[in-house]
Structure formats: C-alpha cells, structure tokens
Amino acid sequence: MKKISIVCICLMMMALIMLPLQQVNALTNKELDVVLVLDQSGSMKTNDENNLMKEAAKTFVTMMPSNSRINVISFNLSRSTWQDYLTTLDSDTTIASATSWIDAIEYTGDTDVGNAVADAIDMFDDSDDTVKAILVFSDGRNDFGYDRNAEVESDERLDDALSEAKNNDIQIYCIGYGEEMANTSDTPYQKLDSIAIADSDNRITTKTDASSISEYFNTVIAELLGSNVVDVVNNQIEIADNVKEANINITCDEDISTIGLELLDDEGNTVTFDGSNAKLFTYTYSAVIKLYDPTPGIYTIQTNKDVEISATYIPYYDFTLDVSLLNGSSEVTSVNSGETVTINVKVKQEDTTITDFSSYNDVKAYALITALDNDDSSTIDLSLSNGSFTGNYTFDHEATYQIDVYVSSDSFDLSSSSTIQANAKAIYINDNIIEKQVLDKTFKSSVTKTVDTTTLNSVISDEDNVGYKIDNVESSDSDKVEVKLVDDGLELTGKSWGSAHVTVTYKDNHGNSVDYTFSVKVSDKALVALFAAIPILIGLIIVLIVLFIMSKSKIIKGSFTVNEIQIEDHGHTTIIATEKTYPSNVFLRRKKTLGTGLSQYARDLYNMTFDEDTQNFYELMNEDSMIKEALDMVKFKGTYLGLKGCQLVIKKNNHVSYGNQYSFNKSSKHNLSSYSQFTIYVQDDQGMHMSVTLTYAPKPRRKKQDDFNEEFDFEQTTSNDDFDDFTF
C-alpha cells in the first residue's frame, strides 16, 4: 500500500496545486498475486505425516478469488515450480492442474528455505499494481548437510530478496509444521518468524489442523483484500446484493467426501455444482463452495450424515470508493487554511452508485484526517444522504493532510487513503538503488564502513524542495550488522559473518515519511578456510559420538500400563480404573519420570471423558502441586539397549513410597526386568494420599499400524524423537 500511495501522490499533485481525492479500488478490484512455497524435504515426513500441508495448500488455492493469479514452488535443496509464470485461477482446469501438482509432491532430501523464498519474490512484476503475497509452508529445518558455504550464500540471497520485498510491498506469511514449532525459541520457529522471513509475529501460525488453517487463511485473504469473514451459524448463509463471488469454506473432523455436501438456495432447491455459476471443491477435511454472481437470499448447507461441520463465508464485492471534496455543490481543487469542506464518499459497482444499503447490517462510515506536520488527528462520522456518505471538516492550518475514509458493514470493509498537500509534492523513492554493501572483516575484529550522505540521498526525489532528513535507521539483525547515523552518512559495523538488510526512513518537512531498504554482507576470508575443514572435523566427531553412544547407550524398551489410580482427600475417595497402555518412550518422554507419564495419562482421560473426577485429576497432574512434584521424584533408568528392562529409582527426602505405605522419605531402587505390576504411594502435607498401580512389560505385544494409531493420538502425544527406541 505504501508504494501505491506514493504513485497516487505523484499522479495527484501538480506543483503548487492541490487536486481532489481520487477513486480507490477495493475487494475483488484489488488483483491478488500469490506464490505458495512448499517444503518437500525429508524432515516433513515426520513433521507432516498426515499430509496436512498439501491439504492446506490446495484449500488456499481454491479459496482465492477467481481473478487472482498464483504459482507454486516446492523445495528441498533444489526447487521446482508448477508454472513458469503467475497463472490466473479463472477455470476448473487451472485449479485442477495446481492441486494435482501439489498432490504429486514427495518428501525427500535436505532443505534450502532461503533460495525458495527468493525465487518466489523474483516471480513478481514490480510494475504490476497488484496485491502481492507469499505463503511459506515449512517445518523450518534448514539443512545443507556439511555445505556451510551454501547455507551462507542462501541466507545472503534471502536477505537481498527480503529487502526487495519490503521495497515493493510484498507480504510474507508462514505456516510452521512439527512439534518444534511449539517453542518460539527453537531454531526451526526462528527460521520462519518475523525476524527471519514473516513480515510480523501475527503472520506466522503453527496451528495446522483443518479448522485452524482455514481460519488463518480467512484472516490472510481478509487482510490482503479488505474483505470481511462471516461466521456461518446453523449452516445458513445470507448472501446480500452486489456480491460478485461467494466463497463458502467448510471443515470437518471426518473425511468430507463421505458426508454428502449439498447447498440449498433461498427457495429450497439444490444448487447444481456442475454449472458455470456454482462449483464444489472437496479435499479430505475441507471443502470450498464457490458461487459466481449469486442470487441474493439465504442459502443452507446440508449433509447426509449427522456430523458437525464448521463453515465461514467470504463475500467478494466489485466495489470502488469515489471520494471528493466539495464546497457547496462544486468540487474544490485546493484547501485553504480555516476553510470548511464536505467530504463526499460514493460506493460504486461497475460505475453504478450504490444507494440502498438496507440489505447490509451495521453499515458504518467515517473519515480520519491527519495533519502530517504535527500528527494531530481528527475523526468525523459520515452520514448517508442521497446515496452518498458525507461529513464536514475544517482545515485549521496550512499543512499536508492525510484523509483515510472507511465504509464497512458485517460483510464488507472498504477503505481509501489519500494524501493532500497545500504547497508541494511529498518526497518519494525514485528508480535509483543503493548497491549491496560488503564488509570484509578480520577473524577476530569488527569492521566499519560509511555509506555517504550523497549515496543515501540518491534514492530520494524532492522535486519541489520540500526538504527532508533521515529520521531513522534500523538493521534486521544487529548481531551481524550494527547501524547508526553519523555526520557523513550512515555507519555500518560488521559484527559476524552473514547478511542483513538495513532500512532507512526519510521524513520531509510536511511530515511524510518513506522507507528504503538495502542489503549488507559481512564476509570473512579466514572463516572460509575454517569452514572448508569443517566436514572433516564433523566426520571425526560423528565417529566419536557413534562409538560413545554404542558404549554408553542405555534405553528403556517395552510399555507401561496404568491400571488404577486411587486418591483420598479428606475423606473423599476417587478411583480411576481406565486402563491405558503406552510405549515407554511415549509414557516417560525425555524427563523419564512418573510425573511425566501420569500428566500424559491425565490429558488423555480429560480428552476422552469429561467429568469432575477426571477434571480434578487433570488439574492435579498439570499444575505445580506437591503430588506432581513428588511423582517427578520417581525416575526410570534404562539398561544397555534395553535388554534388562529398566530400573525404578526413588530419591531420598520425598513423599513417595514403593509397594506399601510405610517407606516414605526413603531412597530406593527396584529392577523391573520382567513383566511387573507395582504400586507407588504418594502424599502431600495437606493430607492428600494417592496410589498408582502400573504394569511394566519389557516387550509390548505387536500391533497393527491402524490399531496403534487409534490408541495413541500422535499429534498430541509424540514428538519426532519419541519413537527412536520403539519397534512396531
């Protein structure tokens, strides 16, 4: 939008003459260009074992307005594209081609996120006045093997491309897959977050189930196109006048192809999906119904099975806002200090003014007027009169004013942003560029370089001598490149090997500001030689690690069954007798404590059965209670390759007793080398007593894959490392 605003300013302003506000397009008149960047590396086999990425990508393709353009890139250490150019989604054939190409993606190989994102940025035409966006689907595991130089080159190209993206208003969103995404301090998450790729923290999501990802896509499309998302209640959708395209997005926990989706129109007739005006796209857990030029009325979604579905509705309108300043009945071309003018706003569709808004709920219109010399703002409500939204405003002093007009309802959200000046043009970014800055540092010390003022000013045009200054400078990664303003220009300090981009903010004397971004590379020839030897060193380290693991490996095999839990709390006895068996690595996790296993058991019970006893047990096991702390004192140790079962260890000074209620506060060890049933007793200082009866089996029975999947919810209970020691 920043670039669009600058272009509008250049077209509007004549020297010393101020022109009226111009018409601004909204919703489907904003043509949308999107590139989907899909991670097909081998690590996605475990981080996306249910192919949720493919489901999500196909769903997003279908949700986009039919006048949108799209392309798809898949990547590991190499990249491939669906098409050589952005392709309009205006036919069933095009959509089918894109979704089939996505389906054919196979997970294999190492990972290069940076070059894939850079390829996506290169696909856009900077001269196109379109809304541009990139969606990155990845587990964030960047993996180049031992080729450190290739990784640095990829990061450097990514930083260059991100600088270009910022300068050309290309929006970037990220969808993260895998359990490591749950921790925002982990490297995979940080590879995608707002510091690395995503534009901001709210432009990355790690919730990838069908319902959550559909909700996130709704947010993305609404943000890009200014449309509103309408929740569907009781499976009914009210489609208003002037809707050019209606997208109904449906999700379900079951396979949607088995529930028989139908759509009934306002008269109860079944909508035919094989016609040119209505289409249905179904995937595994999601579906999209698209209606073109729909007849207004209330539509109803029906299924032939009694299942719960979730649906949202995005209406796409072909609206424009026509904004003008009036003095009486005449349109004015200038604003004088102290003069009162009427802000007049018309909503148009195909050059026809919309005058009847009775079919839209909660229609609101207002204008935000900001004097850019002092940032003082005023808001005025615009009232509907004779088909136009109008309001009066007095410009109290000579300055540059920005007028933001908003017209919205429960189903659309239109806006217009324009800048008007009384004196001269605002500054703007011209076609000159600041070349990439390269800093060659030594192995131990930093290096400083100055970008002179002449170079910094070369990208700014100030045709009417408004006057400007550099208001702020910022580095995308200050650990690699520090930046500060000095008398001679901009001082760059290279701190460590890598790359970053620097953003310079210019502000003119009217208060207008523009940003320019350029890339900085920090190189170190000494490190190049060092990294050349790294593969050999890594090979030796790997050999030593393997030898160490073989000699020191102690693991726990088998399974644990929770047989019964009995809790006595001030005369009230609770008995939980739901048996559940877990593989040892799933039950004990990395901490290998009884508290860890019972917390998982409590969560599973809570998800299966919701009653007061289950809820109390769940809260006891998932908060900082003395009982939970005591259970964390009960640890399990493995044996060599798990051949001799495991050992149960109870530390001293605890509230735990093994096998009876008489051995509290004593340390003990117990070998569990064969099929064993045992009971742990635990108590707290407030009089609560709990006994836990478990069975340990060194060799769990073999199960069919489907049975195992049904008993354990992998998405909730396992991580990538959990099954290293378990044999199906």
JOBELGI-V101901 format. One record per helix or strand of 2 or more residues. SS is the DSSP state (alpha for helix, beta for strand). FROM is the first residue (numbers start at 1). LEN is the number of residues. Records with the same first field share a line. If there is no record, write none. Layout:
SS = FROM-LEN  FROM-LEN
This chain:
alpha = 2-11  27-3  44-4  52-12  92-12  113-10  148-20  179-4  187-6  201-3  210-16  256-3  453-5  525-28  584-5  594-15  612-10  626-6  705-7  714-4
beta = 24-2  32-8  69-7  79-3  87-2  131-8  170-7  204-2  229-3  236-4  243-10  262-3  278-5  286-7  297-6  309-9  319-9  330-2  339-11  352-2  364-8  376-6  383-3  388-8  400-9  412-10  428-2  437-4  447-6  460-2  468-8  481-6  489-6  498-11  513-11  554-2  559-11  572-5  580-4  634-7  646-5  656-3  668-5  676-8  688-10
